[in-house]
């Protein structure tokens, strides 16, 4: 996994063959009006994205000697469909812009729901650097779930990244990058057991108790530069609480309010700035245990 490089022509060919009637503008962005169900056609968990009992690797190679692993985690609950559509439409712009400057970026695509109420609260792709990024993005299952608890399980990205990834950048004392996207408060914990699933049934880990966000952040930040994009799309009733909950952990550079039209630019900016800041791993250990 992780071989190959992003190519605009491959994306054009893939998109026009898989999305009937799709057209692209001069920048390579899909401009055809398409809804969530037009792009994300999976109606259940794709086995290739099943997180149970797996380790996702991002390896250096002759082709990519200094890999920069990026986990891009999409909120796949009911209110966030259009934001994911925007990512799918602009993934070519994102990758083309990045590869003009940074050749060794590799993306893992995640789908995140609610570990308390959803049947499929986590989906994880492989780390890839070519058209397979778009292919795996399109296989994400939108459960359109989420509960009435004012938050989703965003920190599942931190948990899986810290506990179920093996990244060669850590051997070079460099951090990976996690970017979560959503429109709710940060979850105060990951529940050991929810209404329909558990951390054990979804990921395969026998944890002892709920996983507090403050403990998980302390571990994950040693291995990843962590960002969150708060997507503003007409829902502003809880904005102050959303901001205050995230700012407990992330400063204004790492927590960003964005619009649908600005998502692609923000993702590129985050990765470029994170790489230029030369973040280093503080302590590459097994971390805390629960």
KEBA-190661 format. One record per residue: residue number from 1; x, y, z of N, C-alpha, C in turn. Coordinates in pm, whole numbers, plus 50000, padded with zeros to 5 digits. Example, Ala and Ser with C-alpha at 12.3 -4.5 7.8 and 13.67 -1.06 7.14 Angstrom:
<atoms>
{1,{51319,49431,50780},{51230,49550,50780},{51320,49670,50780}},
{2,{51285,49775,50708},{51367,49894,50714},{51290,50003,50787}},
</atoms>
This chain:
<atoms>
{1,{50083,49881,50000},{50000,50000,50000},{50087,50125,50000}},
{2,{50032,50235,49948},{50105,50361,49952},{50198,50383,49835}},
{3,{50197,50293,49735},{50281,50314,49619},{50203,50396,49516}},
{4,{50277,50454,49421},{50214,50535,49319},{50200,50680,49363}},
{5,{50165,50765,49268},{50147,50907,49294},{50018,50956,49230}},
{6,{49966,51063,49285},{49840,51118,49235},{49857,51170,49094}},
{7,{49761,51141,49008},{49766,51184,48869},{49628,51236,48828}},
{8,{49624,51360,48778},{49497,51422,48743},{49422,51343,48636}},
{9,{49495,51293,48537},{49429,51218,48429},{49361,51093,48481}},
{10,{49425,51027,48578},{49363,50908,48638},{49234,50944,48709}},
{11,{49234,51060,48778},{49113,51102,48847},{49001,51135,48748}},
{12,{49034,51202,48640},{48933,51236,48539},{48873,51108,48482}},
{13,{48958,51013,48447},{48910,50887,48392},{48823,50811,48492}},
{14,{48869,50804,48617},{48794,50734,48721},{48659,50800,48746}},
{15,{48659,50932,48758},{48537,51004,48792},{48432,50995,48682}},
{16,{48474,51017,48559},{48377,51014,48450},{48322,50874,48424}},
{17,{48397,50771,48466},{48349,50635,48446},{48261,50585,48560}},
{18,{48278,50641,48679},{48202,50593,48795},{48087,50685,48835}},
{19,{48092,50809,48796},{47987,50905,48831},{47922,50952,48702}},
{20,{47815,50889,48666},{47750,50912,48537},{47718,51060,48517}},
{21,{47766,51113,48406},{47736,51252,48372},{47823,51354,48442}},
{22,{47921,51311,48522},{48004,51406,48595},{48096,51481,48501}},
{23,{48111,51610,48524},{48205,51693,48450},{48295,51765,48548}},
{24,{48416,51802,48500},{48514,51867,48584},{48550,52003,48526}},
{25,{48583,52098,48613},{48627,52228,48566},{48776,52226,48538}},
{26,{48832,52342,48506},{48972,52350,48467},{49067,52314,48581}},
{27,{49019,52324,48705},{49102,52289,48821},{49092,52141,48857}},
{28,{49002,52071,48790},{48985,51929,48820},{48882,51902,48928}},
{29,{48800,52001,48958},{48693,51984,49057},{48566,51938,48987}},
{30,{48497,51841,49049},{48369,51796,48995},{48266,51908,49013}},
{31,{48207,51951,48903},{48113,52064,48909},{47969,52021,48888}},
{32,{47948,51895,48851},{47813,51845,48835},{47740,51844,48969}},
{33,{47615,51882,48970},{47536,51879,49093},{47510,51734,49131}},
{34,{47565,51693,49246},{47551,51555,49290},{47524,51553,49439}},
{35,{47434,51467,49481},{47403,51452,49622},{47485,51343,49686}},
{36,{47466,51328,49816},{47543,51228,49891},{47523,51088,49836}},
{37,{47399,51052,49804},{47371,50916,49759},{47420,50891,49617}},
{38,{47449,50998,49542},{47505,50983,49408},{47652,50944,49413}},
{39,{47722,50988,49517},{47865,50962,49529},{47893,50844,49620}},
{40,{47830,50843,49738},{47856,50738,49837},{47746,50633,49827}},
{41,{47772,50529,49751},{47668,50432,49716},{47668,50307,49803}},
{42,{47764,50294,49893},{47765,50178,49982},{47645,50184,50075}},
{43,{47581,50070,50098},{47465,50063,50186},{47494,49979,50310}},
{44,{47621,49947,50329},{47666,49875,50449},{47817,49893,50456}},
{45,{47876,49845,50563},{48020,49855,50580},{48092,49776,50471}},
{46,{48178,49842,50397},{48265,49773,50301},{48374,49702,50379}},
{47,{48394,49574,50354},{48487,49495,50433},{48629,49552,50427}},
{48,{48664,49620,50317},{48797,49679,50305},{48818,49792,50404}},
{49,{48709,49846,50459},{48716,49956,50555},{48688,49911,50697}},
{50,{48676,49781,50719},{48646,49727,50851},{48767,49748,50943}},
{51,{48750,49817,51056},{48863,49845,51145},{48896,49734,51243}},
{52,{48818,49627,51245},{48836,49528,51350},{48962,49446,51330}},
{53,{49049,49450,51430},{49167,49366,51434},{49273,49399,51330}},
{54,{49274,49523,51278},{49370,49556,51174},{49469,49661,51223}},
{55,{49585,49663,51158},{49685,49767,51175},{49705,49831,51037}},
{56,{49691,49961,51030},{49715,50031,50904},{49858,50086,50903}},
{57,{49931,50057,50796},{50072,50094,50787},{50094,50204,50685}},
{58,{50191,50290,50714},{50238,50389,50618},{50389,50378,50615}},
{59,{50440,50317,50507},{50581,50282,50499},{50657,50373,50402}},
{60,{50779,50405,50441},{50870,50475,50350},{50913,50377,50240}},
{61,{50944,50432,50123},{50987,50350,50011},{51081,50433,49924}},
{62,{51138,50369,49825},{51224,50443,49732},{51143,50552,49661}},
{63,{51018,50521,49631},{50932,50617,49563},{50890,50730,49656}},
{64,{50860,50695,49782},{50818,50794,49883},{50905,50774,50007}},
{65,{51025,50834,50009},{51121,50806,50117},{51089,50877,50248}},
{66,{51004,50980,50244},{50972,51056,50365},{50821,51073,50378}},
{67,{50753,50961,50398},{50607,50962,50397},{50550,51055,50503}},
{68,{50440,51121,50463},{50365,51210,50552},{50224,51153,50563}},
{69,{50197,51073,50664},{50065,51010,50677},{49960,51109,50728}},
{70,{49849,51116,50656},{49739,51204,50693},{49612,51121,50710}},
{71,{49552,51127,50828},{49422,51065,50852},{49316,51173,50835}},
{72,{49231,51157,50733},{49122,51251,50708},{48993,51183,50749}},
{73,{48935,51227,50860},{48821,51159,50921},{48694,51240,50900}},
{74,{48599,51182,50827},{48473,51248,50793},{48362,51205,50888}},
{75,{48286,51300,50935},{48165,51274,51012},{48060,51222,50915}},
{76,{48014,51097,50934},{47919,51037,50840},{47780,51023,50902}},
{77,{47748,51113,50995},{47615,51115,51055},{47521,51199,50968}},
{78,{47398,51212,51014},{47292,51266,50931},{47314,51405,50876}},
{79,{47378,51493,50951},{47386,51633,50909},{47507,51666,50823}},
{80,{47596,51571,50801},{47726,51603,50741},{47745,51550,50599}},
{81,{47639,51506,50535},{47653,51448,50402},{47713,51541,50299}},
{82,{47671,51667,50300},{47719,51760,50197},{47866,51793,50213}},
{83,{47916,51795,50336},{48059,51821,50357},{48142,51709,50296}},
{84,{48100,51585,50311},{48173,51473,50252},{48165,51478,50100}},
{85,{48051,51520,50046},{48038,51538,49902},{48140,51640,49853}},
{86,{48158,51748,49928},{48254,51851,49890},{48396,51795,49887}},
{87,{48430,51711,49984},{48563,51648,49984},{48579,51559,49861}},
{88,{48477,51479,49831},{48485,51390,49715},{48499,51469,49585}},
{89,{48429,51580,49577},{48435,51661,49454},{48569,51732,49439}},
{90,{48633,51763,49550},{48756,51843,49543},{48882,51764,49575}},
{91,{48872,51631,49591},{48990,51554,49629},{49101,51569,49526}},
{92,{49066,51584,49398},{49168,51604,49296},{49240,51737,49313}},
{93,{49165,51842,49349},{49226,51972,49374},{49319,51964,49495}},
{94,{49271,51899,49601},{49352,51884,49722},{49483,51812,49691}},
{95,{49475,51698,49624},{49594,51618,49599},{49686,51684,49498}},
{96,{49630,51746,49395},{49714,51813,49295},{49791,51928,49358}},
{97,{49722,52008,49441},{49789,52119,49510},{49901,52068,49600}},
{98,{49872,51963,49674},{49972,51909,49766},{50092,51852,49692}},
{99,{50066,51775,49584},{50176,51709,49515},{50263,51805,49435}},
{100,{50212,51926,49412},{50298,52028,49350},{50410,52069,49445}},
{101,{50390,52049,49575},{50486,52095,49675},{50540,51983,49763}},
{102,{50456,51883,49791},{50492,51777,49886},{50463,51643,49819}},
{103,{50564,51565,49789},{50546,51445,49707},{50511,51320,49786}},
{104,{50527,51323,49917},{50519,51199,49994},{50397,51192,50086}},
{105,{50292,51269,50055},{50170,51264,50136},{50093,51136,50106}},
{106,{50046,51068,50211},{49962,50951,50196},{49839,50966,50285}},
{107,{49723,50941,50228},{49595,50963,50296},{49531,50833,50341}},
{108,{49483,50832,50466},{49385,50735,50511},{49251,50809,50522}},
{109,{49146,50752,50467},{49012,50808,50479},{48938,50732,50589}},
{110,{48879,50806,50681},{48797,50747,50787},{48653,50797,50777}},
{111,{48561,50712,50817},{48424,50752,50840},{48395,50736,50988}},
{112,{48347,50844,51052},{48322,50841,51196},{48176,50872,51224}},
{113,{48116,50789,51308},{47979,50812,51352},{47974,50829,51503}},
{114,{47884,50757,51567},{47863,50769,51710},{47874,50630,51773}},
{115,{47975,50608,51856},{47995,50478,51919},{47884,50443,52016}},
{116,{47805,50542,52057},{47696,50513,52150},{47572,50463,52077}},
{117,{47543,50520,51959},{47413,50491,51897},{47419,50424,51760}},
{118,{47533,50426,51691},{47539,50376,51554},{47580,50229,51547}},
{119,{47545,50166,51435},{47586,50027,51409},{47725,50021,51346}},
{120,{47761,50127,51269},{47892,50132,51203},{47958,50265,51239}},
{121,{48013,50275,51359},{48066,50403,51405},{48206,50435,51355}},
{122,{48275,50339,51289},{48410,50367,51243},{48441,50286,51118}},
{123,{48501,50354,51019},{48549,50291,50896},{48688,50346,50867}},
{124,{48780,50260,50822},{48917,50307,50800},{48974,50245,50672}},
{125,{49030,50330,50587},{49092,50282,50464},{49240,50253,50489}},
{126,{49309,50207,50387},{49453,50198,50388},{49512,50338,50365}},
{127,{49641,50355,50394},{49711,50475,50353},{49748,50461,50206}},
{128,{49708,50558,50125},{49736,50554,49982},{49785,50689,49933}},
{129,{49849,50688,49814},{49904,50811,49758},{49861,50834,49614}},
{130,{49770,50750,49562},{49729,50764,49423},{49577,50760,49412}},
{131,{49524,50719,49298},{49380,50724,49272},{49301,50639,49372}},
{132,{49368,50547,49441},{49298,50464,49540},{49243,50548,49655}},
{133,{49296,50668,49675},{49238,50758,49776},{49093,50788,49738}},
{134,{49070,50825,49613},{48934,50855,49566},{48847,50731,49567}},
{135,{48904,50617,49527},{48827,50494,49524},{48780,50454,49663}},
{136,{48867,50466,49762},{48830,50429,49898},{48735,50531,49960}},
{137,{48755,50658,49927},{48662,50761,49974},{48520,50731,49928}},
{138,{48506,50688,49805},{48372,50661,49749},{48305,50539,49810}},
{139,{48382,50452,49877},{48321,50332,49937},{48274,50356,50080}},
{140,{48295,50476,50134},{48247,50507,50269},{48095,50488,50276}},
{141,{48051,50423,50381},{47908,50402,50408},{47856,50514,50496}},
{142,{47754,50584,50447},{47688,50686,50527},{47569,50624,50599}},
{143,{47587,50602,50729},{47478,50545,50807},{47371,50648,50837}},
{144,{47409,50776,50831},{47318,50885,50864},{47261,50868,51004}},
{145,{47347,50825,51097},{47303,50804,51234},{47337,50922,51322}},
{146,{47403,50891,51434},{47429,50994,51535},{47315,50995,51635}},
{147,{47349,51033,51756},{47248,51035,51861},{47205,51176,51895}},
{148,{47128,51189,52001},{47083,51320,52046},{47169,51374,52158}},
{149,{47301,51344,52153},{47389,51379,52264},{47478,51500,52235}},
{150,{47458,51568,52121},{47531,51691,52085},{47677,51670,52051}},
{151,{47720,51544,52035},{47856,51519,51991},{47860,51386,51917}},
{152,{47965,51369,51836},{47991,51241,51769},{48126,51189,51818}},
{153,{48164,51069,51775},{48282,51003,51832},{48409,51041,51755}},
{154,{48437,51171,51750},{48553,51219,51674},{48685,51161,51724}},
{155,{48694,51138,51853},{48822,51091,51908},{48853,50946,51872}},
{156,{48759,50879,51804},{48791,50746,51751},{48907,50754,51653}},
{157,{48920,50868,51583},{49033,50888,51492},{49164,50892,51570}},
{158,{49162,50957,51686},{49282,50962,51772},{49316,50821,51822}},
{159,{49213,50751,51866},{49233,50618,51923},{49292,50524,51818}},
{160,{49228,50518,51700},{49276,50425,51598},{49414,50467,51549}},
{161,{49436,50596,51530},{49567,50642,51485},{49678,50605,51581}},
{162,{49652,50622,51710},{49754,50595,51811},{49775,50446,51835}},
{163,{49666,50370,51833},{49672,50230,51874},{49676,50129,51759}},
{164,{49634,50171,51640},{49620,50074,51531},{49687,50120,51402}},
{165,{49785,50207,51414},{49865,50246,51299},{50013,50221,51328}},
{166,{50087,50191,51224},{50233,50172,51235},{50295,50258,51125}},
{167,{50354,50370,51163},{50398,50472,51068},{50550,50485,51070}},
{168,{50610,50479,50953},{50755,50494,50945},{50801,50633,50982}},
{169,{50714,50732,50971},{50755,50868,51010},{50794,50873,51157}},
{170,{50733,50788,51239},{50769,50785,51381},{50915,50744,51400}},
{171,{50964,50656,51313},{51104,50614,51322},{51198,50730,51290}},
{172,{51147,50827,51215},{51224,50948,51182},{51192,51061,51279}},
{173,{51123,51028,51389},{51084,51125,51491},{50996,51238,51435}},
{174,{50907,51201,51343},{50810,51295,51288},{50668,51249,51321}},
{175,{50581,51344,51337},{50441,51312,51366},{50362,51290,51237}},
{176,{50255,51211,51249},{50154,51206,51146},{50057,51322,51167}},
{177,{49955,51329,51083},{49855,51437,51089},{49717,51374,51095}},
{178,{49634,51421,51187},{49493,51381,51192},{49408,51505,51171}},
{179,{49316,51498,51074},{49219,51605,51050},{49079,51544,51061}},
{180,{49005,51583,51163},{48865,51542,51173},{48777,51654,51121}},
{181,{48660,51619,51071},{48564,51715,51019},{48427,51685,51076}},
{182,{48356,51787,51122},{48222,51764,51174},{48154,51893,51213}},
{183,{48037,51880,51274},{47958,51997,51311},{47899,51984,51452}},
{184,{47968,51908,51538},{47921,51889,51674},{48035,51914,51773}},
{185,{48001,51912,51903},{48103,51924,52007},{48194,51801,52006}},
{186,{48312,51816,52064},{48398,51700,52082},{48336,51608,52186}},
{187,{48346,51478,52164},{48291,51383,52261},{48376,51379,52387}},
{188,{48317,51378,52505},{48396,51376,52629},{48462,51241,52657}},
{189,{48418,51137,52589},{48475,51003,52607},{48431,50914,52491}},
{190,{48502,50805,52473},{48458,50696,52386},{48396,50590,52475}},
{191,{48270,50555,52454},{48209,50456,52543},{48262,50315,52518}},
{192,{48289,50246,52624},{48331,50106,52613},{48222,50024,52544}},
{193,{48097,50049,52581},{47983,49977,52525},{47873,50077,52491}},
{194,{47820,50071,52369},{47709,50155,52328},{47581,50076,52316}},
{195,{47481,50135,52253},{47353,50067,52238},{47361,49946,52146}},
{196,{47443,49956,52041},{47448,49851,51940},{47586,49788,51924}},
{197,{47689,49858,51964},{47824,49809,51943},{47909,49834,52067}},
{198,{48033,49795,52058},{48131,49823,52163},{48267,49845,52097}},
{199,{48361,49898,52170},{48496,49913,52117},{48551,49776,52080}},
{200,{48517,49675,52157},{48563,49540,52128},{48502,49488,51998}},
{201,{48372,49506,51979},{48307,49451,51860},{48346,49527,51734}},
{202,{48376,49656,51747},{48409,49737,51629},{48558,49729,51596}},
{203,{48644,49744,51697},{48788,49752,51674},{48860,49625,51717}},
{204,{48803,49555,51814},{48865,49432,51862},{48948,49448,51986}},
{205,{48933,49561,52057},{49013,49588,52177},{48928,49570,52302}},
{206,{48979,49495,52397},{48911,49477,52524},{48956,49584,52623}},
{207,{48894,49701,52615},{48930,49808,52707},{48858,49787,52839}},
{208,{48912,49846,52943},{48859,49824,53077},{48742,49915,53112}},
{209,{48735,50032,53045},{48632,50129,53080},{48618,50228,52966}},
{210,{48525,50323,52980},{48515,50432,52884},{48650,50503,52874}},
{211,{48680,50557,52758},{48809,50621,52735},{48791,50772,52736}},
{212,{48841,50836,52839},{48826,50979,52855},{48906,51055,52749}},
{213,{48847,51160,52695},{48910,51236,52588},{49041,51300,52633}},
{214,{49046,51348,52755},{49169,51413,52801},{49285,51313,52807}},
{215,{49258,51189,52845},{49362,51087,52849},{49405,51047,52707}},
{216,{49307,51034,52619},{49337,50993,52483},{49415,51103,52410}},
{217,{49379,51229,52433},{49452,51339,52370},{49597,51342,52415}},
{218,{49620,51317,52544},{49757,51317,52597},{49843,51214,52525}},
{219,{49783,51101,52488},{49859,50999,52416},{49871,51033,52268}},
{220,{49759,51067,52204},{49760,51084,52059},{49845,51203,52014}},
{221,{49851,51309,52093},{49925,51428,52050},{50076,51403,52044}},
{222,{50123,51296,52108},{50264,51264,52100},{50301,51201,51966}},
{223,{50200,51152,51893},{50227,51084,51767},{50167,51156,51646}},
{224,{50074,51250,51673},{50005,51318,51564},{49990,51467,51592}},
{225,{49995,51544,51484},{49953,51683,51487},{49803,51680,51461}},
{226,{49722,51725,51557},{49578,51701,51556},{49502,51829,51522}},
{227,{49411,51818,51423},{49330,51932,51378},{49183,51891,51374}},
{228,{49096,51993,51382},{48953,51970,51360},{48896,52084,51278}},
{229,{48818,52050,51175},{48746,52148,51095},{48600,52145,51138}},
{230,{48555,52255,51198},{48414,52268,51236},{48340,52326,51116}},
{231,{48259,52243,51052},{48195,52281,50926},{48065,52356,50954}},
{232,{48061,52481,50911},{47943,52565,50928},{47860,52556,50800}},
{233,{47738,52505,50814},{47653,52489,50696},{47507,52517,50733}},
{234,{47487,52627,50802},{47351,52668,50836},{47307,52630,50976}},
{235,{47386,52547,51045},{47351,52507,51181},{47441,52583,51278}},
{236,{47389,52684,51344},{47471,52766,51433},{47416,52775,51575}},
{237,{47315,52693,51604},{47248,52703,51734},{47340,52667,51850}},
{238,{47440,52584,51825},{47527,52537,51934},{47671,52582,51914}},
{239,{47691,52685,51836},{47826,52722,51794},{47917,52753,51912}},
{240,{47870,52829,52010},{47954,52865,52123},{47998,52743,52202}},
{241,{47906,52649,52223},{47942,52528,52297},{48037,52438,52217}},
{242,{48018,52435,52086},{48109,52358,52000},{48250,52413,52012}},
{243,{48262,52544,51997},{48394,52607,52002},{48460,52586,52138}},
{244,{48386,52609,52245},{48446,52597,52378},{48486,52452,52409}},
{245,{48411,52354,52361},{48446,52215,52388},{48575,52175,52318}},
{246,{48594,52220,52195},{48715,52186,52120},{48835,52266,52168}},
{247,{48812,52391,52207},{48924,52476,52248},{48985,52429,52381}},
{248,{48917,52339,52449},{48977,52280,52568},{49103,52201,52533}},
{249,{49109,52156,52404},{49221,52075,52361},{49301,52139,52247}},
{250,{49235,52209,52156},{49301,52259,52036},{49299,52412,52032}},
{251,{49412,52472,51994},{49418,52617,51981},{49353,52660,51850}},
{252,{49355,52790,51822},{49282,52843,51707},{49342,52799,51574}},
{253,{49468,52758,51573},{49528,52706,51451},{49482,52563,51426}},
{254,{49464,52486,51532},{49428,52344,51518},{49278,52320,51518}},
{255,{49201,52416,51565},{49055,52411,51553},{49013,52526,51462}},
{256,{48947,52494,51351},{48914,52596,51252},{48767,52589,51214}},
{257,{48701,52703,51214},{48567,52714,51160},{48577,52731,51010}},
{258,{48507,52646,50934},{48517,52650,50788},{48378,52642,50727}},
{259,{48368,52689,50603},{48247,52672,50525},{48267,52557,50427}},
{260,{48159,52513,50364},{48169,52405,50267},{48265,52441,50154}},
{261,{48261,52567,50110},{48344,52610,49998},{48492,52617,50033}},
{262,{48525,52618,50161},{48663,52639,50203},{48732,52513,50252}},
{263,{48662,52400,50250},{48718,52277,50307},{48848,52237,50238}},
{264,{48850,52236,50105},{48968,52192,50032},{49088,52280,50064}},
{265,{49069,52411,50063},{49180,52503,50092},{49234,52483,50232}},
{266,{49145,52458,50328},{49188,52440,50466},{49267,52311,50483}},
{267,{49227,52204,50417},{49301,52078,50427},{49442,52096,50372}},
{268,{49454,52159,50257},{49586,52183,50198},{49670,52271,50290}},
{269,{49611,52376,50343},{49684,52468,50431},{49733,52397,50557}},
{270,{49649,52314,50615},{49687,52241,50737},{49809,52152,50710}},
{271,{49804,52076,50603},{49913,51981,50576},{50041,52056,50544}},
{272,{50033,52161,50465},{50153,52238,50432},{50214,52299,50558}},
{273,{50131,52360,50642},{50183,52423,50764},{50237,52320,50862}},
{274,{50168,52207,50874},{50214,52104,50967},{50350,52051,50925}},
{275,{50369,52028,50796},{50497,51979,50747},{50606,52083,50769}},
{276,{50576,52208,50743},{50676,52313,50758},{50714,52338,50904}},
{277,{50621,52306,50996},{50651,52324,51137},{50744,52216,51191}},
{278,{50761,52109,51113},{50853,52000,51148},{50822,51947,51289}},
{279,{50699,51902,51306},{50660,51843,51433},{50737,51713,51457}},
{280,{50779,51690,51579},{50851,51568,51612},{50775,51487,51716}},
{281,{50796,51358,51712},{50735,51270,51810},{50798,51294,51946}},
{282,{50715,51317,52047},{50767,51344,52181},{50812,51217,52248}},
{283,{50729,51115,52238},{50763,50991,52310},{50690,50876,52243}},
{284,{50757,50804,52156},{50696,50695,52083},{50696,50567,52164}},
{285,{50602,50561,52260},{50588,50442,52344},{50452,50383,52321}},
{286,{50422,50280,52395},{50289,50219,52385},{50181,50304,52450}},
{287,{50223,50410,52519},{50125,50502,52576},{50060,50448,52702}},
{288,{49950,50514,52736},{49876,50474,52854},{49791,50353,52824}},
{289,{49744,50288,52923},{49650,50177,52903},{49527,50202,52989}},
{290,{49417,50141,52946},{49292,50162,53020},{49247,50031,53082}},
</atoms>
